[in-house]
Amino acid sequence: MSAEFRQALTERRDRIEARTDALLDAALAEHHRWADALGAPPKQPRAVAAWRQAAHTVTAYRDRYGITDASPLGAPTEDDAQKIDAARARAALDRARTLADTGRTQPERPRRATTRPLGPRL
């Protein structure tokens, strides 16, 4: 692959990612039902990055196929290429929901006491 072609692909990827970021952020800020279906972003930084990656996949799928309804993935399709993309988007949606649920349902670990308890140690 030539350097020019590689640069063109890199620029295209960057534009797609920027568009997906903007669409996702707008949908979250405006509380679109499809975005709410992703679940709330988790609190942990690494989990947030994984959640956003999954959410980007769903957002890019919606954008590519012009999905505008409230369902995260829209209506079922008959087109084979879109079926493959829909399966990827479905897996990403499930991953986002799992990460969101994990972030909300994990209890905080109790903190250790900073002083030692009184009495004999066993």
URTA-V543732 format. One record per helix or strand of 3 or more residues. SS is the DSSP state (alpha for helix, beta for strand). FROM is the first residue (numbers start at 1). TO is the last residue. If there is no record, write none. Layout:
# URTA-V543732
ss: [SS	SS]
from: [FROM	FROM]
to: [TO	TO]
This chain:
# URTA-V543732
ss: [alpha	alpha	alpha	alpha]
from: [3	33	45	80]
to: [29	36	64	105]
